[in-house]
Amino acid sequence: MASKQSERIRLWGIVQGVGFRPFVAKTAKKLKMKGQVLNTGGLVEIIVTDYREQTDRFIETLVREKPAPAEIVHIKRESVPFREFDDFTIIKSRSGNDEAAMVPADLAICPQCLKELYTEDNPRYLHPFISCMVCGPRYTIMDRIPYDRENTSMVDFPMCEFCEKQYTDISDRRYHAQTISCHDCGPQLMWKGSISPEKTDDLSILDHGAGILKNGGVIAFKSVGGYNLAADPFNEDAVARLRKIKNREAKPFAVMFRSLDQIKEYCYVNDTEARLLQSSARPIILLEHRATDSPEIRKSRFIGSFLPSFAAQYLLLDRISPLIFTSANLSDMPMIKDDDEIFGLMDKRRDISGVIYNKRRILVRADDSVARAIDGQPQMIRRSKGYAPVPLYVESAGGGRASVLAAGSQLKNSFALTKGPFVYMSQFFGDMDTIENQRIYEENLERLKGFFRIEPAMVACDMHPLYFTTSFSEKYAEDNGLPLVRVQHHHAHVASVMAENRLQGKVIGLSFDGTGYGTDACIWGGEVLLCENGGFQRLAHLKYVNMTGGDGSVKDASRSALSYIHAWDSGAMNSRGSDDNISVDISDIIEYGEKRLKALPHASLTLKALSSGINTVKSSSMGRLFDCVASLLGIKDYNDYEGQCAIMLEDAAASALKNPGADRKCDLALSFHKRIIDAAVYQCRRARELTGAGQVALTGGTFQNKILMEGLLEVLREEGFSPYYNISVSPNDGGIALGQAYIAMNTL
């Protein structure tokens, strides 16, 4: 007859800070099991004594009924010496040197807390910081692991008797909720500004701030990952004031709405987008807008839309909605997280009327994440708050288990650290061109190394010799006596798709973006690669064009257009060329815009420089080709913000989809997209004939273009290919670190 046995069950994943231990205890008691559960390092460890069949049932129940924010990525069970237990208990967390420590991401307010927020007889009625065991800030308030109250900035707010009673009551949904607080013991809203409210309670401060916003003012607001600036999107003076504060001339702002129903009044929302909007990460979602009176919302076909992530934001939006909600920093500078820093900005920028803040310290700054729906799936544009630093499970063919530091790219930077099969992606840091961003990058690297107890055994970086991430990696590797792997930019893009989709064997990689340092010291960006494990072969690329102006051509689309005009006039682009060149005929588009471009004030000098080869570089960049076409069609000659010309070109193509034949310029824009699709499919067919590969990875910033991406996916599937793309990380440079890490793991 079978006898009881003791087993240790270890669970890796997002199992801390999401009410997982109380859930385990309740499940065990429900099944009349005895044992214990504790957090150790970054995983959950359970010891139970029961019959094998009952333990099987217990584990199945844990997996099936886990709390919504929890994620189990690996389970290990083993027999241990027999132990008798009187009950099932939660044991105090202990430190450990585990293979995969996990740090919980920040979680938006849950439906139950939102209901309590507006229930008049609830003790936390209208409490701006209401939370429970499955919602509330996590990563941004953590000082160290494990995730316990004393290891977070909530240590500054001792629990009152009421909260402590709930915290210790296993039957309460706030049992072991580390962010538990109420009106009596939690943070309070505060105001700083030239004009103060008559009363200083939470609701009076919100009323005061909303009144300023209704009158066209701009206020700062302390959110979960940092400070935001808020303004009325329907007030043109307020928007102009906000643009002046941020030195942001044209880039559209994200807009926060009170509810999903309100978003649907302004935007088209499909099921995938609705799920993303309401997810616990609360990302900004790019949505196609409806007709509206707001010039700000009309700026582009898509508007960044999102819902409040914590109670104080809901309470503000109750008073005025929608609101522009953008990070409170100057363009290209780090997000502000400290109270003194926002007060300093307010002193320098008198257009900020005041700030709503609180005394809960933000320990880790994190921008709002940004995503969109493509092909019925989420596509990450910026992976930050709500997602970082949740790890990705990666299977490397090389089986490498030594830890890697992947430094990431120069633009849209995130770095990565690996431990065992897990890759921990940092939050978004932006471009590494400023001393401030570089300092924060280094600070957060040390923080995450400490959180996960990682000491890298190898460093991976980009090949570009002038990037900060390259020089930093070189010094880090030299100082620590570590090997350094230099990874080609577009290879890293493709590898990021391989890593998150766990692709094995040969993969055809289409890596289309604006720039990347090639193995031949030219600027790449329209690449067809054959990738397998940690290596790659360049099969084809956009035909090289001499570009002038250096970094200036990245912003000045007219320079890209003139470069293509010169190449066409000189005969360099007239022939189809060899199969290793991606051939895209734009002769009719050049004829459409050539006369206007050649009449521009700088055209003559630019064309002379191209003829003489002065200050030119060979480029196969797809991003510059999109800029070129946007300029030739007279859509936009200059990128006021990154990607603007390409975005407007896609908007023009979308217009032709809705009203074909109404505008030749738009028809040509759509035709150009179709030509890129045809050229890409031709190269995939050729690659399959040469190599037998049928898996295709689509990646790079150009594949944030919805028309291009969905159109190419449709044709590739019709042709029998298996296309894959980035979902959990961005196809832009924010996903580079994952690819670098994957390649390094395959070399160990």
FENCORZI-V799705 format. One line per field, one symbol per residue. ss: DSSP state (A for helix, B for strand, O for the rest). phi: phi as a letter, one per 20 degrees, with the letter a starting at -180 (. if undefined). psi: psi as a letter, one per 40 degrees, with the letter a starting at -180 (. if undefined). A space follows every 10 residues. Layout:
ss=???
phi=???
psi=???
//
This chain:
ss=OOOOBBBBBB BBBBOOOOOA AAAAAAAAAA OOOBBBBBBB OOBBBBBBBB OAAAAAAAAA AAAAAOOOOO BBBBBBBBBO OOOOOOOBBB OOOBOOOOOO OOOOOOBOOO AAAAAAAOOO OOOOOOOOOO OBOOBBOOAA ABOOOOOOAA ABAAAAOOOO AAAAAAAOOO OOOOOOOOOO OOOOOOOOOB BBBOOOOOOO OAAAAAAAAA AAAAOOOBBB BBOOOOBBBB BOOOOAAAAA AAAAAAOOOO OOOOBBBOOA AAAAAABOOO AAAAAAAAOO OOOBBBBBBO OOOOOOAAAO OBBBBBBOOO AAAAAAAOOO OOBBBBBOOO OOOOOOOOAA AAAAAAAAOO OBBBBBBOOO OOOOOOOBOB BBBBOOBBBB BBOOBOOOOO OBBOOOOOOO OOOBBBOOOO OOBOOBBBBO OBBBBOOOOB OOOOAAAAAA AAAAAAAAAA AAOOOOOBBB BBOOOOOAAA AAAAAAAAAA OOBBBBBOAA AAAAAAAAAA AOOOOOBBBB BBOOOOBOOO OOBOOBBBBB BBOOBBBBBB BBOOBBBBOO OAAAABAAAA AAAAAAAAAO OOOOOOOOOO BBOOOOAAAA AAAAAAAAOO OOAAAAAAAA AAOOOBBBBO OAAAAAAAAA AAOOOOOBOO OOOAAAAAAA AAAAAAAAOO OOOAAAAAAA AAAAAAAAAA AAAAAAAAAA AOOOBBBBBO AAAAOAAAAA AAAAAAAAOO OBBBBOOOOO OOAAAAAAAA AAAAAOOO
phi=.fdfbecddd cdpeccmcmf fgffffffff eldcrbcbec mdcddcccca fgfffgfffg fgffdgggff bddacccbfc ggcecebdce eggcfadefb fcdfffcfge gfffffgdef eegdgmefcf abfdbofcgf deeadffcgf dcffffcgff fffffffdef eefdflffeg abgedefcfc ccafdeffdd fgffffgfff ffffenecce bedfdqeddc bffedfffff fffffelcfc gfefcedfbf ffgffdcece ffffffgeff elffdfcfee fbeegfffgb fdcfcbdgdb ggfgffffeb bfcfccfebf gmdffecegf fffffffedf fefrcecbef feecfbfffc bbdclmcfcf dbebgncedg edecdeffmf cffcddfndf dlfcdccdbm eddeefffdn eeedgfffff gfffffffgf gelddgdbcc bfeffdfgff fffgfffffd mdfddedfgf ffgfffffff elfdnfcedd ddbearfefe meeercdddd dblddbceea aggfcfddnl ffffeeffff fffffffffe nfdfefnffe dfdcedgfff ffdfffffef gefgffffff femflcbfcd ffgffffgfg fgemfaebef bgnfffffff gffffffecf nfbfgfffff ffgfffffff fgffffffff cnfcecddbo gfeeffffff ffgffgffen edecbfcfcf feffegffff fffffedf
psi=hiiiihihhh hiageieffd dddddddddd efiiaiiihh beihhhhiha iddddddddd ddddeiidei hheihhiiii ihhhidahih iiiiiigidg ihhiiihihi dddddddehd ehdfhfhefh iaeeiiicde ehdiiigide eieedeghii dddddddehd eieehfhdeh iaddeaiiii hhidhiidie iddddddddd ddddeeihii hhadeaiihi iheehddddd dddddefgdd hiiihhidid ddddddihhi dddddddeie dfihhhihia hiehdddedi dihhiiiiei dddddddddh iihhhihgii heiiihdidd ddddddddge ehdihhaieh hhdhihiiih iihhfeiihh dhhbhedifh ihhhhhdeeh eiihhheaid ifhiiiiihb ehhhhiihea ifeidddddd dddddddddd defhhieihh iieheeiddd ddddddddde fiihhhhhdd dddddddddd efhiahhhhh hhadihhiee eihiegihih ihbeiihhdi iihhhhiieb dddddgdddd ddddddddde ededidaiee hhhhhfdddd ddeddddeei dedddddddd deehfiihhf hddddddddd ddefdhehhd iheddddddd ddddddddgh edhddddddd dddddddddd dddddddddd eehehhhhii ddeehddddd ddddddddee igiiihddii eaeeeddddd dddddee.
//
